[in-house]
């Protein structure tokens, strides 16, 4: 016989609701206990544990805490009601605290007689143990060398300290690249100097409506010199330079990516003035309305947008420098926060001639017969800076291939390469530009969405 499914009685329904209510209460207690431990309130957490009679039979699941639940609820509330939820409100009339009973003033201690002729001298001359550092010399020292990391992680939990260690590895020291190493691109260098270098040197000028730009987008075909500009800015600006990659921000655990982004900006403001450099930024902040976008990617973008233009005011200068080969795939809200959108074009004739001279007019290379760099530049129309470097490398390898079979196994560090002009022309014919067609699309996008 088939079993008959009988309806649940009223008593069983009531018992099931009571069990669910007790389970939610227990979960809430463990969430509060875990939050107190995570924030470093160890004494309060232990007192709450004993008062709430928590046992070791249960523990919180990995990557589950009150902050994640609050973020998810705020996202749901925003999608449902198109506004942020209100959790707390300001008390209009705070309750008056009861007046403390006043104590009688303590009697003053009896005055002691002063010895007219003490053994120690009446006055002391205190000299400084360390010499004063002039303000101009102090400003030249990077903030990462003046501020210890221990002061930043003093009151943090162990999980946050691990995030700080990961982000600290992305801070790069200034390299030997200067503005002179970047051939051409005068407009881009001028805007970067106005955005970062001048506000750091003259902070009193850039206030109010003249506050520094918060973000700059460098877009252009591959190999045009966007990353080289970032390296020059890191060396010339004397700022803390965070070279953030996708592998640093994206995490497989729920809620960890948002925490990494939040910690990144906290470290940037601590080591202010700072530059956050994101290469290939379209992989992180693509259009949010794209099909098949994961919910974790949307939360990461929301956290990044909030940190860039949130309601919380923080002291310090943090500048976002983003590079992109496909700016038309970047989210519109992110483009608004990147206030300057600069097109990095392919090098013109003068820039290409300067690049050939920089790579070939060196002590270790002798070109015969004498070559006119303007002619080489005219033959490489549409080539990027990296492709011109590849042409010079291919021309030198042609000479090396002839020498390798008969080369004696000894040091060749002091030799001088003799390069034929015909080898350079052959290398130009072998190396085809890949960015020429893509540059047209960048020009159209700059005319429509650019701001330089």
C-alpha positions as CSV (number, residue, x, y, z in Angstrom):
1,X,0.0,0.0,0.0
2,X,1.2,3.5,-0.8
3,X,1.9,5.6,2.2
4,X,-0.5,8.5,2.8
5,X,1.2,11.8,3.3
6,X,-0.7,13.5,6.1
7,X,-0.6,17.2,6.7
8,X,1.6,18.4,9.5
9,X,-0.2,19.2,12.7
10,X,-0.3,22.6,14.3
11,X,1.9,21.5,17.1
12,X,4.6,20.1,14.8
13,X,4.5,23.3,12.8
14,X,5.0,25.3,15.9
15,X,7.9,23.1,17.0
16,X,9.5,23.5,13.5
17,X,9.3,27.2,13.7
18,X,10.7,27.2,17.2
19,X,13.6,25.1,16.1
20,X,14.3,27.4,13.1
21,X,14.1,30.4,15.4
22,X,16.6,28.9,17.8
23,X,18.9,28.0,15.0
24,X,18.9,31.5,13.6
25,X,19.6,32.9,17.1
26,X,22.6,30.5,17.5
27,X,24.0,31.5,14.0
28,X,23.7,35.2,14.9
29,X,25.5,34.7,18.2
30,X,28.4,32.9,16.4
31,X,28.5,35.6,13.8
32,X,28.8,38.3,16.4
33,X,31.5,36.4,18.2
34,X,33.5,35.9,15.0
35,X,33.1,39.6,14.2
36,X,34.5,40.6,17.6
37,X,37.5,38.3,17.2
38,X,38.1,39.5,13.6
39,X,38.1,43.2,14.7
40,X,40.5,42.5,17.6
41,X,38.1,42.8,20.5
42,X,39.4,39.7,22.1
43,X,38.3,40.5,25.7
44,X,34.8,41.4,24.5
45,X,34.6,38.3,22.4
46,X,35.6,36.1,25.4
47,X,33.0,37.8,27.6
48,X,30.3,37.4,25.0
49,X,31.2,33.8,24.6
50,X,30.8,33.0,28.3
51,X,27.6,35.1,28.6
52,X,26.0,33.6,25.5
53,X,27.1,30.1,26.6
54,X,28.7,29.3,23.2
55,X,30.3,25.9,22.9
56,X,32.9,24.4,20.6
57,X,30.3,22.2,18.9
58,X,29.9,24.8,16.2
59,X,32.1,27.2,14.3
60,X,31.7,29.6,11.5
61,X,32.2,28.4,7.9
62,X,35.1,29.8,5.9
63,X,34.7,33.3,4.4
64,X,31.4,33.8,6.2
65,X,31.1,36.9,8.5
66,X,28.8,39.8,9.2
67,X,30.6,42.1,6.8
68,X,29.9,39.8,3.8
69,X,26.2,39.3,4.9
70,X,25.9,43.1,5.2
71,X,27.3,43.7,1.7
72,X,25.0,41.1,0.2
73,X,22.0,42.6,1.9
74,X,22.9,46.1,0.7
75,X,23.3,44.8,-2.8
76,X,19.9,43.1,-2.6
77,X,18.2,46.2,-1.1
78,X,19.7,48.4,-3.8
79,X,18.4,46.1,-6.6
80,X,15.0,45.8,-5.0
81,X,14.3,49.4,-3.8
82,X,16.9,51.4,-5.8
83,X,18.4,52.9,-2.6
84,X,20.7,52.0,0.2
85,X,19.2,50.6,3.5
86,X,19.3,52.7,6.6
87,X,20.5,50.8,9.6
88,X,21.2,53.5,12.2
89,X,19.8,57.0,12.8
90,X,21.1,59.9,14.8
91,X,19.5,60.4,18.2
92,X,17.9,63.9,18.2
93,X,17.7,64.4,21.9
94,X,20.4,62.3,23.7
95,X,19.5,61.3,27.1
96,X,21.2,63.3,29.8
97,X,23.7,61.3,31.8
98,X,23.1,61.3,35.5
99,X,25.3,63.8,37.3
100,X,28.2,62.3,39.2
101,X,28.3,63.1,43.0
102,X,30.9,65.7,43.6
103,X,33.7,65.0,45.9
104,X,35.3,67.4,48.4
105,X,38.5,68.9,47.1
106,X,41.6,67.3,48.4
107,X,43.7,69.4,50.6
108,X,46.8,70.8,49.0
109,X,50.1,69.2,50.1
110,X,52.3,71.4,52.3
111,X,54.8,73.5,50.6
112,X,58.3,72.2,50.8
113,X,61.2,74.5,51.5
114,X,63.4,75.1,48.5
115,X,67.1,74.7,49.1
116,X,68.8,77.9,48.1
117,X,72.0,76.2,47.2
118,X,71.3,72.9,45.6
119,X,73.9,70.5,44.4
120,X,72.6,70.7,40.8
121,X,72.9,73.8,38.6
122,X,69.8,76.1,38.5
123,X,69.5,75.9,34.7
124,X,70.1,73.2,32.1
125,X,71.0,73.6,28.4
126,X,69.4,70.7,26.4
127,X,71.0,70.0,23.0
128,X,69.3,68.0,20.3
129,X,70.7,64.5,19.6
130,X,69.7,64.6,15.9
131,X,70.1,67.3,13.4
132,X,66.9,68.8,11.9
133,X,66.1,67.5,8.4
134,X,65.1,70.4,6.1
135,X,61.6,70.2,4.8
136,X,62.7,70.0,1.2
137,X,64.9,67.0,2.0
138,X,62.1,65.3,4.0
139,X,59.7,65.6,1.1
140,X,62.2,64.0,-1.2
141,X,62.1,60.8,1.0
142,X,59.4,58.4,-0.2
143,X,56.6,57.7,2.2
144,X,57.3,54.0,2.1
145,X,60.7,54.7,3.7
146,X,59.4,57.2,6.2
147,X,56.4,55.3,7.5
148,X,56.9,51.8,8.9
149,X,54.6,49.0,7.9
150,X,54.2,48.0,11.6
151,X,52.3,51.2,12.4
152,X,49.7,50.3,9.7
153,X,49.1,46.7,10.8
154,X,49.3,47.3,14.5
155,X,45.7,46.7,15.4
156,X,44.7,44.4,12.5
157,X,43.6,40.8,12.5
158,X,45.7,38.1,11.1
159,X,43.6,37.9,7.9
160,X,44.0,41.5,7.1
161,X,47.8,41.3,7.8
162,X,48.0,38.6,5.1
163,X,46.2,40.9,2.6
164,X,48.7,43.7,3.5
165,X,51.6,41.3,2.9
166,X,50.2,40.5,-0.6
167,X,49.7,44.1,-1.5
168,X,53.1,45.2,-0.1
169,X,54.8,43.0,-2.7
170,X,53.1,45.0,-5.5
171,X,54.9,48.2,-4.4
172,X,57.8,48.8,-6.8
173,X,60.8,51.0,-6.3
174,X,61.7,53.8,-8.7
175,X,63.5,52.5,-11.8
176,X,66.1,54.3,-14.0
177,X,63.5,55.4,-16.5
178,X,63.1,59.2,-17.0
179,X,60.9,61.4,-19.1
180,X,63.7,61.7,-21.6
181,X,63.5,58.0,-22.3
182,X,59.9,58.5,-23.6
183,X,60.3,59.8,-27.1
184,X,57.4,62.1,-28.2
185,X,54.1,61.9,-26.3
186,X,54.5,65.5,-25.0
187,X,50.8,66.0,-24.3
188,X,50.6,62.8,-22.2
189,X,53.7,63.7,-20.2
190,X,52.4,67.2,-19.6
191,X,49.1,65.9,-18.2
192,X,50.8,63.3,-16.0
193,X,53.1,66.0,-14.6
194,X,50.1,68.3,-13.9
195,X,48.2,65.5,-12.3
196,X,50.8,64.0,-10.0
197,X,54.2,65.7,-9.9
198,X,53.0,69.3,-9.4
199,X,50.4,68.5,-6.7
200,X,53.1,66.7,-4.7
201,X,55.6,69.5,-5.0
202,X,53.1,72.4,-4.6
203,X,50.2,71.0,-2.5
204,X,49.0,74.5,-1.4
205,X,48.2,75.5,-5.0
206,X,46.0,72.5,-5.9
207,X,43.2,73.0,-3.4
208,X,39.4,73.6,-3.8
209,X,38.4,73.6,-7.4
210,X,42.0,73.0,-8.4
211,X,42.2,69.7,-6.7
212,X,44.4,67.1,-8.5
213,X,42.9,64.8,-11.1
214,X,41.9,61.5,-9.4
215,X,42.5,59.2,-12.4
216,X,43.9,59.1,-15.9
217,X,43.3,56.5,-18.6
218,X,46.1,56.0,-21.2
219,X,44.7,54.2,-24.2
220,X,46.2,53.3,-27.5
221,X,47.5,50.5,-29.7
222,X,49.9,48.0,-28.1
223,X,53.5,49.0,-27.9
224,X,52.9,52.8,-28.1
225,X,54.6,53.5,-24.8
226,X,51.8,53.5,-22.2
227,X,53.7,51.2,-19.7
228,X,56.9,53.2,-20.3
229,X,55.1,56.4,-19.3
230,X,53.9,54.7,-16.1
231,X,57.5,53.6,-15.3
232,X,58.8,57.2,-15.9
233,X,56.0,58.5,-13.7
234,X,57.0,56.1,-10.9
235,X,60.6,57.3,-11.1
236,X,59.9,61.0,-11.4
237,X,57.0,61.6,-9.0
238,X,58.5,60.3,-5.7
239,X,55.2,58.6,-4.9
240,X,54.4,55.1,-3.6
241,X,53.7,53.1,-6.8
242,X,51.4,50.1,-6.6
243,X,51.6,47.9,-9.6
244,X,48.3,46.0,-9.2
245,X,47.6,43.0,-11.4
246,X,44.5,41.0,-11.9
247,X,46.0,38.1,-10.0
248,X,46.3,40.3,-6.9
249,X,42.7,41.5,-6.8
250,X,40.7,38.5,-8.0
251,X,40.2,35.8,-5.4
252,X,38.2,32.6,-5.5
253,X,36.8,33.0,-2.0
254,X,33.6,34.9,-1.6
255,X,34.1,38.5,-0.4
256,X,37.9,38.3,-0.5
257,X,38.3,40.5,-3.7
258,X,36.3,43.3,-2.1
259,X,38.5,43.2,1.0
260,X,41.6,43.3,-1.1
261,X,40.4,46.4,-3.0
262,X,39.5,48.1,0.3
263,X,42.8,47.2,1.9
264,X,44.6,48.5,-1.3
265,X,43.2,52.0,-1.0
266,X,43.8,52.0,2.8
267,X,47.4,51.3,2.2
268,X,47.6,53.8,-0.6
269,X,46.2,56.6,1.7
270,X,48.6,55.5,4.4
271,X,51.6,55.8,2.1
272,X,50.2,58.9,0.4
273,X,51.0,60.4,-2.1
274,X,50.5,57.1,-4.0
275,X,49.8,55.9,-7.5
276,X,47.8,52.8,-8.2
277,X,48.7,51.5,-11.6
278,X,46.3,49.0,-13.4
279,X,47.5,47.6,-16.7
280,X,44.9,46.2,-19.1
281,X,42.2,47.7,-16.9
282,X,39.4,46.5,-19.2
283,X,39.8,43.0,-17.9
284,X,38.8,44.2,-14.4
285,X,36.1,46.9,-15.1
286,X,34.4,45.8,-18.2
287,X,30.8,46.8,-19.0
288,X,28.5,45.6,-16.2
289,X,25.6,45.0,-18.5
290,X,27.6,42.4,-20.6
291,X,26.0,39.0,-21.0
292,X,27.3,36.2,-18.8
293,X,28.9,38.4,-16.1
294,X,29.4,36.7,-12.8
295,X,28.0,38.2,-9.6
296,X,31.5,38.2,-8.0
297,X,32.9,40.3,-10.8
298,X,30.0,42.8,-10.4
299,X,30.7,43.1,-6.6
300,X,34.4,43.7,-7.3
301,X,33.6,46.5,-9.7
302,X,31.2,48.1,-7.2
303,X,33.8,48.0,-4.5
304,X,36.4,49.6,-6.8
305,X,34.0,52.3,-7.9
306,X,33.1,53.0,-4.3
307,X,36.7,53.4,-3.2
308,X,37.4,55.8,-6.1
309,X,34.4,58.0,-5.5
310,X,32.9,57.2,-2.2
311,X,31.3,59.4,0.5
312,X,34.1,58.8,2.9
313,X,36.7,61.6,3.0
314,X,40.3,60.6,3.6
315,X,43.4,62.7,3.8
316,X,46.1,62.2,1.2
317,X,46.6,62.0,-2.5
318,X,45.9,58.8,-4.3
319,X,46.1,58.8,-8.1
320,X,44.7,56.0,-10.3
321,X,46.7,55.4,-13.6
322,X,45.0,52.9,-15.9
323,X,46.2,51.5,-19.2
324,X,44.0,49.9,-21.8
325,X,44.2,48.6,-25.4
326,X,40.4,48.4,-25.7
327,X,38.9,51.4,-23.9
328,X,35.5,50.8,-25.5
329,X,35.0,47.8,-23.2
330,X,35.4,49.8,-20.0
331,X,32.3,50.5,-17.8
332,X,30.8,54.0,-18.2
333,X,31.0,54.6,-14.4
334,X,34.7,53.8,-14.4
335,X,35.3,56.1,-17.4
336,X,33.7,59.0,-15.4
337,X,36.1,58.5,-12.5
338,X,39.0,58.4,-15.0
339,X,38.8,62.2,-15.5
340,X,41.5,62.4,-18.1
341,X,41.3,60.0,-21.1
342,X,44.5,60.4,-23.2
343,X,45.2,58.8,-26.5
344,X,48.7,57.5,-26.9
345,X,49.3,57.4,-30.6
346,X,51.9,55.5,-32.6
347,X,55.2,57.4,-32.8
348,X,55.4,60.0,-35.6
349,X,58.4,60.5,-37.9
350,X,60.5,62.5,-35.5
351,X,59.8,60.0,-32.6
352,X,60.7,57.0,-34.8
353,X,63.9,58.6,-35.9
354,X,64.8,59.3,-32.2
355,X,64.0,55.7,-31.4
356,X,66.3,54.4,-34.1
357,X,69.0,56.8,-32.9
358,X,68.6,55.6,-29.3
359,X,68.9,51.9,-30.2
360,X,71.6,52.1,-32.9
361,X,73.7,55.1,-32.1
362,X,75.5,53.5,-29.1
363,X,79.1,52.5,-28.4
364,X,78.5,48.8,-28.9
365,X,77.0,49.2,-32.4
366,X,78.6,50.6,-35.5
367,X,76.4,51.1,-38.6
368,X,78.1,51.2,-42.0
369,X,77.8,53.0,-44.2
370,X,76.4,56.0,-42.2
371,X,72.7,55.7,-42.0
372,X,70.1,58.5,-42.1
373,X,67.7,57.8,-39.3
374,X,65.0,60.0,-41.0
375,X,65.0,57.5,-43.9
376,X,64.5,54.6,-41.6
377,X,61.7,56.4,-39.9
378,X,60.0,57.1,-43.2
379,X,60.1,53.3,-44.0
380,X,58.4,52.4,-40.7
381,X,55.2,54.2,-41.0
382,X,52.6,52.6,-38.6
383,X,55.2,50.9,-36.4
384,X,55.0,51.1,-32.7
385,X,57.9,51.8,-30.4
386,X,58.2,48.2,-29.3
387,X,58.1,47.1,-33.0
388,X,61.0,49.5,-33.8
389,X,63.0,48.0,-31.0
390,X,62.2,44.6,-32.4
391,X,63.5,45.7,-35.9
392,X,66.8,46.8,-34.3
393,X,67.1,43.6,-32.4
394,X,66.4,41.5,-35.5
395,X,69.0,43.4,-37.5
396,X,71.6,42.8,-34.8
397,X,70.7,39.1,-34.6
398,X,71.4,38.8,-38.4
399,X,75.0,39.7,-37.7
400,X,75.2,37.4,-34.7
401,X,73.9,34.4,-36.7
402,X,76.9,34.8,-39.0
403,X,79.3,34.8,-36.1
404,X,77.9,32.0,-33.9
405,X,79.2,28.9,-35.8
406,X,82.8,30.2,-35.7
407,X,82.7,32.0,-32.3
408,X,85.4,30.9,-29.9
409,X,84.2,30.1,-26.3
410,X,85.5,33.2,-24.6
411,X,84.2,36.4,-23.3
412,X,82.7,38.7,-25.9
413,X,81.7,41.5,-23.6
414,X,84.0,44.2,-25.1
415,X,83.4,43.6,-28.8
416,X,81.6,46.1,-31.1
417,X,78.9,45.0,-33.5
418,X,79.3,46.1,-37.1
419,X,75.8,46.4,-38.6
420,X,75.1,46.8,-42.3
421,X,72.3,49.1,-43.4
422,X,71.0,46.3,-45.6
423,X,70.4,44.1,-42.5
424,X,68.3,46.9,-41.0
425,X,66.2,47.2,-44.2
426,X,65.8,43.4,-44.3
427,X,64.6,43.4,-40.7
428,X,62.0,46.1,-41.5
429,X,60.7,43.9,-44.3
430,X,60.5,40.9,-42.0
431,X,58.8,42.7,-39.1
432,X,55.2,43.7,-39.9
433,X,53.2,46.2,-37.7
434,X,50.3,44.8,-35.9
435,X,48.9,48.0,-34.4
436,X,48.3,50.1,-37.5
437,X,44.7,49.1,-38.1
438,X,43.8,49.2,-34.4
439,X,45.0,52.8,-34.1
440,X,42.1,54.0,-36.3
441,X,39.6,52.7,-33.8
442,X,41.4,54.4,-31.0
443,X,41.2,57.7,-32.8
444,X,37.5,57.4,-33.3
445,X,36.9,56.5,-29.7
446,X,39.1,59.5,-28.5
447,X,37.0,61.8,-30.6
448,X,33.8,60.5,-29.0
449,X,34.8,59.8,-25.4
450,X,38.3,61.3,-24.9
451,X,39.2,64.0,-22.4
452,X,42.7,65.3,-22.7
